């Protein structure tokens, strides 16, 4: 039963991170299309946001491995 819970936790963490990354990147591209002169600033902010979002599935995997 622990393996099933771990698999669900990792899967939902990956799903949430995928949706989050898609939203972040789409909004960044939209912002760059509106104001191309802010490309560098928007990309920097995007990379920070993506890194924070990617921390969630990594933490989920660690917790899932601890549960098993």
C-alpha positions as CSV (number, residue, x, y, z in Angstrom):
1,X,0.0,0.0,0.0
2,X,2.9,2.3,0.7
3,X,4.2,1.9,-2.9
4,X,0.8,2.9,-4.3
5,X,0.7,6.0,-2.1
6,X,4.3,6.9,-3.1
7,X,3.4,6.5,-6.8
8,X,0.4,8.7,-6.5
9,X,2.4,11.4,-4.6
10,X,5.1,11.4,-7.3
11,X,2.6,11.4,-10.1
12,X,0.5,14.3,-8.8
13,X,3.7,16.2,-8.0
14,X,4.9,15.8,-11.6
15,X,1.5,16.7,-12.9
16,X,1.3,19.9,-10.9
17,X,4.8,20.9,-11.9
18,X,4.1,20.3,-15.5
19,X,1.0,22.5,-15.4
20,X,2.8,25.2,-13.4
21,X,5.8,25.2,-15.8
22,X,3.4,25.5,-18.8
23,X,1.6,28.5,-17.2
24,X,4.9,30.2,-16.3
25,X,6.4,29.8,-19.7
26,X,3.2,30.8,-21.6
27,X,2.9,34.0,-19.6
28,X,6.5,34.8,-20.1
29,X,6.2,34.4,-23.9
30,X,3.1,36.6,-23.8
31,X,5.0,39.2,-21.8
32,X,7.9,39.2,-24.2
33,X,5.5,39.5,-27.2
34,X,4.0,42.6,-25.6
35,X,7.3,44.2,-24.4
36,X,10.3,42.8,-26.2
37,X,12.7,45.2,-24.5
38,X,12.0,43.4,-21.2
39,X,13.1,40.0,-22.5
40,X,16.1,39.6,-20.2
41,X,14.2,40.6,-17.0
42,X,11.3,38.3,-17.9
43,X,13.5,35.4,-18.7
44,X,15.4,35.7,-15.4
45,X,12.1,35.8,-13.5
46,X,10.8,32.9,-15.5
47,X,13.9,30.7,-14.7
48,X,13.6,31.5,-11.0
49,X,9.9,30.6,-11.1
50,X,10.5,27.4,-13.0
51,X,13.2,26.4,-10.5
52,X,10.8,26.9,-7.6
53,X,8.1,24.9,-9.3
54,X,10.5,22.1,-10.1
55,X,11.4,21.8,-6.4
56,X,7.9,20.5,-5.6
57,X,8.2,17.1,-7.5
58,X,11.7,16.6,-6.1
59,X,10.5,17.1,-2.6
60,X,7.6,14.7,-3.5
61,X,10.0,12.0,-4.6
62,X,12.1,12.4,-1.4
63,X,9.0,12.1,0.8
64,X,7.7,9.2,-1.2
65,X,11.0,7.3,-0.8
66,X,10.9,8.0,2.9
67,X,7.4,6.6,3.2
68,X,8.3,3.3,1.4
